[in-house]
Amino acid sequence: MTIYNLSPSDLTFLWDGCKHCFYQKVKHNIVFRGPFPGMFGKMGNLTSNYYLDKSSKELSPDLPVGVVKFREKWVKSAPISFADTSTQCVIKGRFDAIMAFEDGSYGIIDYKTSEASEEEAAFYSRQLSAYAYALENPAPGALCISPITRLGLFIITPDRYERMPNGEFAFVTRTTWMDIPRDDATFLKLLREVVSLLDGPVPPDPAEDCGLCNYRKGYYEAGILD
């Protein structure tokens, strides 16, 4: 039996960006790493540290009463089966943060540094749905948190740059909370599509605008890579 390990972030960025790279990474563990500015990681870490143990109302007054209780923990789902194939998949990744609400339910937070838009919310719904599914359907011994009743993006948008009274300089930001609707049926349908592609004997063609594939192609044509 084949079991594919799927990352929530790969199901979002890599799946939409280039299915050739997605296939090679998941099926053959061939990883193509592009540049990722370390500053974004540092900003995310500072944000996550700040809101830990803070009230959910600091993120948005529209959220239920609760507290940001967990940050950056790994999740792993039990194997996910499909009716028409013996192939299974497992979701494995690390979320940004989770809120615990007073009514006993939970919400998943994903911190983003960008402009707030409806397109942004739609794009990241898959990643948040993956975390929610894994937490509610965990592998033995994996983190189990249930029920997940809210998914959302906490978007930090740099607005201006100012000198502070103490002489230091700071970026002043705007923040936006965006609720993400949860749709497990659509998410599981996507997973079936992913498994079908991975079960194929050859990878799909590279995306025309994939920078990594075009970079490799240039090296092949120059005879640098075989």
VEXLUMLUM-820290 format. One line per 3 residues: number of its first residue (from 1); their letters; for each residue x, y, z of C-alpha. Coordinates in nm, 4 decimals. Example, Ala and Ser with C-alpha at 12.3 -4.5 7.8 and 13.67 -1.06 7.14 Angstrom:
BEGIN
1) as) 1.2300 -0.4500 0.7800 ~ 1.3670 -0.1060 0.7140
end
This chain:
BEGIN
1) mti) 0.0000 0.0000 0.0000 ~ 0.1258 0.3464 -0.0887 ~ 0.0917 0.6313 0.1633
4) ynl) 0.1815 0.9859 0.0594 ~ 0.2839 1.2450 0.3197 ~ 0.1288 1.5815 0.2354
7) sps) 0.2262 1.9172 0.3821 ~ -0.0519 2.1762 0.4269 ~ 0.1751 2.4456 0.2835
10) dlt) 0.2665 2.2299 -0.0187 ~ -0.1045 2.1674 -0.0804 ~ -0.1375 2.5441 -0.1085
13) flw) 0.1767 2.6940 -0.2609 ~ 0.3412 2.4052 -0.4459 ~ 0.0219 2.2408 -0.5755
16) dgc) -0.1013 2.5675 -0.7238 ~ 0.2444 2.6822 -0.8291 ~ 0.3852 2.3800 -1.0142
19) khc) 0.2431 2.0277 -1.0053 ~ 0.5668 1.8930 -1.1544 ~ 0.7632 2.0152 -0.8507
22) fyq) 0.4843 1.8935 -0.6211 ~ 0.4966 1.5424 -0.7727 ~ 0.8753 1.5220 -0.7501
25) kvk) 0.8850 1.6384 -0.3885 ~ 0.6054 1.4189 -0.2519 ~ 0.6660 1.1030 -0.4558
28) hni) 1.0450 1.1043 -0.4939 ~ 1.1589 1.3382 -0.2147 ~ 1.3284 1.5624 -0.4690
31) vfr) 1.3111 1.9048 -0.3094 ~ 1.3696 2.2235 -0.5063 ~ 1.4264 2.5068 -0.2646
34) gpf) 1.3854 2.8615 -0.3819 ~ 1.4878 3.1756 -0.1926 ~ 1.2697 3.2644 0.1071
37) pgm) 1.3582 3.5882 0.2864 ~ 1.4490 3.5072 0.6478 ~ 1.2967 3.8372 0.7560
40) fgk) 0.9450 3.7037 0.6937 ~ 1.0158 3.4117 0.9247 ~ 1.1466 3.6462 1.1932
43) mgn) 0.8417 3.8733 1.1642 ~ 0.6112 3.5731 1.1920 ~ 0.7954 3.4482 1.4994
46) lts) 0.7744 3.7870 1.6704 ~ 0.4021 3.8081 1.5958 ~ 0.3369 3.4564 1.7218
49) nyy) 0.5282 3.5229 2.0437 ~ 0.3403 3.8473 2.1067 ~ -0.0098 3.7021 2.0788
52) ldk) 0.0556 3.3817 2.2753 ~ -0.1623 3.3859 2.5908 ~ -0.3410 3.7002 2.4714
55) ssk) -0.7194 3.7234 2.4457 ~ -0.8785 3.6251 2.1164 ~ -1.0459 3.9666 2.1272
58) els) -0.7058 4.1268 2.0595 ~ -0.7087 3.9554 1.7204 ~ -1.0686 4.0528 1.6439
61) pdl) -1.3624 4.1748 1.8550 ~ -1.5842 3.9464 1.6467 ~ -1.4153 3.6288 1.7744
64) pvg) -1.5624 3.4299 2.0645 ~ -1.4108 3.4871 2.4081 ~ -1.0954 3.2823 2.4434
67) vvk) -0.7166 3.2857 2.4543 ~ -0.4333 3.2091 2.2131 ~ -0.3151 2.8878 2.3774
70) fre) -0.0797 2.7028 2.1392 ~ 0.1803 2.8095 1.8853 ~ 0.3846 2.6268 1.6214
73) kwv) 0.2995 2.2671 1.7059 ~ 0.3221 1.9723 1.4662 ~ 0.0140 1.7861 1.3509
76) ksa) -0.0200 1.4504 1.1791 ~ -0.3405 1.2936 1.0551 ~ -0.4385 0.9304 1.0529
79) pis) -0.4124 0.7775 0.7018 ~ -0.6886 0.9064 0.4753 ~ -0.8507 0.6445 0.2504
82) fad) -1.0532 0.6777 -0.0686 ~ -1.3238 0.4509 -0.2076 ~ -1.1672 0.3775 -0.5464
85) tst) -0.7993 0.3248 -0.4637 ~ -0.5832 0.1518 -0.2036 ~ -0.3505 0.4531 -0.1939
88) qcv) -0.3730 0.6630 0.1200 ~ -0.2360 0.9987 0.2275 ~ -0.1333 1.1588 0.5558
91) ikg) -0.1328 1.5290 0.6413 ~ 0.1730 1.6449 0.8326 ~ 0.2711 2.0029 0.9122
94) rfd) 0.3027 2.2762 1.1734 ~ 0.0389 2.5408 1.2412 ~ 0.1031 2.9002 1.3526
97) aim) -0.1324 2.9227 1.6503 ~ -0.4564 2.7951 1.8032 ~ -0.7162 2.9737 2.0145
100) afe) -0.9061 2.7955 2.2916 ~ -1.2561 2.9415 2.3325 ~ -1.4544 2.9449 2.6562
103) dgs) -1.7230 2.7191 2.5073 ~ -1.4678 2.4365 2.4664 ~ -1.4125 2.4788 2.0920
106) ygi) -1.0974 2.5940 1.9122 ~ -0.9865 2.8176 1.6286 ~ -0.6804 2.8000 1.4035
109) idy) -0.4810 3.1153 1.3261 ~ -0.2449 3.1656 1.0345 ~ -0.0313 3.4803 1.0565
112) kts) 0.0425 3.6500 0.7234 ~ 0.2350 3.9629 0.6256 ~ 0.0574 4.0935 0.3154
115) eas) -0.2388 4.2958 0.1937 ~ -0.5815 4.1733 0.3029 ~ -0.8050 4.0565 0.0172
118) eee) -1.0747 3.8027 -0.0572 ~ -0.8324 3.6283 -0.2931 ~ -0.5894 3.5931 -0.0018
121) aaf) -0.8581 3.4272 0.2104 ~ -0.9578 3.1836 -0.0643 ~ -0.5967 3.0906 -0.1365
124) ysr) -0.5155 2.9928 0.2224 ~ -0.8406 2.8099 0.3009 ~ -0.6856 2.4802 0.1860
127) qls) -0.3917 2.5112 0.4255 ~ -0.6124 2.5885 0.7262 ~ -0.8562 2.3103 0.6361
130) aya) -0.5640 2.0661 0.6308 ~ -0.4583 2.1634 0.9834 ~ -0.8167 2.1357 1.1077
133) yal) -0.8667 1.7924 0.9531 ~ -0.5378 1.6609 1.0969 ~ -0.6144 1.7902 1.4465
136) enp) -0.9603 1.6320 1.4509 ~ -0.8434 1.3071 1.2876 ~ -0.4956 1.2561 1.4359
139) apg) -0.2557 0.9670 1.3965 ~ -0.1985 0.7630 1.7135 ~ 0.0026 0.9736 1.9560
142) alc) -0.0295 1.2917 1.7490 ~ -0.1785 1.6162 1.8774 ~ -0.5587 1.5988 1.8990
145) isp) -0.7643 1.9177 1.9322 ~ -1.1385 1.9196 1.8694 ~ -1.3778 2.0635 1.7745
148) itr) -1.2290 2.3244 1.5418 ~ -1.5009 2.5839 1.4880 ~ -1.3086 2.8826 1.3474
151) lgl) -1.0373 2.9199 1.0849 ~ -0.8843 3.2553 1.0102 ~ -0.6009 3.4665 0.8765
154) fii) -0.4498 3.7383 1.0914 ~ -0.3032 3.9668 0.8276 ~ -0.0341 4.2211 0.9133
157) tpd) 0.0089 4.4973 0.6570 ~ 0.3017 4.7445 0.6882 ~ 0.1534 5.0946 0.6699
160) rye) 0.4285 5.3428 0.7453 ~ 0.7770 5.3852 0.8893 ~ 0.8318 5.6135 1.1887
163) rmp) 1.0942 5.7331 1.4317 ~ 0.9967 5.6487 1.7878 ~ 1.0398 5.8835 2.0879
166) nge) 1.3348 5.6747 2.2129 ~ 1.5201 5.7280 1.8852 ~ 1.4513 5.3820 1.7422
169) faf) 1.2668 5.3295 1.4140 ~ 0.9629 5.1110 1.3608 ~ 0.7217 4.9936 1.0928
172) vtr) 0.3645 5.0764 1.1902 ~ 0.1220 4.8122 1.0689 ~ -0.2498 4.7590 1.0114
175) ttw) -0.4030 4.4277 1.1128 ~ -0.7030 4.2484 0.9643 ~ -0.8810 3.9320 1.0775
178) mdi) -1.0363 3.7295 0.7950 ~ -1.2618 3.4324 0.8713 ~ -1.2036 3.1313 0.6453
181) prd) -1.5032 2.9024 0.5814 ~ -1.4374 2.5350 0.6419 ~ -1.5455 2.2864 0.3761
184) dat) -1.4197 1.9340 0.4471 ~ -1.6029 1.7840 0.1484 ~ -1.4197 2.0124 -0.0956
187) flk) -1.0916 1.9515 0.0855 ~ -1.1241 1.5707 0.0671 ~ -1.2183 1.5975 -0.2999
190) llr) -0.8935 1.7875 -0.3570 ~ -0.6957 1.5189 -0.1738 ~ -0.8425 1.2544 -0.4044
193) evv) -0.7263 1.4625 -0.7034 ~ -0.3804 1.4939 -0.5486 ~ -0.3524 1.1187 -0.4904
196) sll) -0.4652 1.0475 -0.8466 ~ -0.1908 1.2708 -0.9856 ~ 0.0741 1.1174 -0.7575
199) dgp) -0.0275 0.7655 -0.8622 ~ 0.0550 0.8530 -1.2223 ~ 0.3703 0.6883 -1.3650
202) vpp) 0.5320 1.0145 -1.4732 ~ 0.5233 1.3689 -1.3353 ~ 0.3089 1.6311 -1.5087
205) dpa) 0.4792 1.8899 -1.7266 ~ 0.6415 2.1824 -1.5470 ~ 0.4368 2.4976 -1.5158
208) edc) 0.5417 2.7514 -1.7795 ~ 0.6029 3.0193 -1.5171 ~ 0.7808 2.7963 -1.2630
211) glc) 1.1078 2.9720 -1.1893 ~ 1.2716 2.6593 -1.0461 ~ 1.1805 2.4422 -1.3448
214) nyr) 1.2982 2.7088 -1.5891 ~ 1.6200 2.7460 -1.3895 ~ 1.6861 2.3711 -1.4111
217) kgy) 1.5965 2.3692 -1.7795 ~ 1.8629 2.6301 -1.8466 ~ 2.1248 2.4144 -1.6744
220) yea) 2.0173 2.1048 -1.8710 ~ 2.0389 2.2926 -2.1993 ~ 2.3831 2.4224 -2.1049
223) gil) 2.4998 2.0679 -2.0269 ~ 2.5677 2.1494 -1.6617 ~ 2.3081 1.8961 -1.5415
226) d) 2.2410 1.5547 -1.6928
end
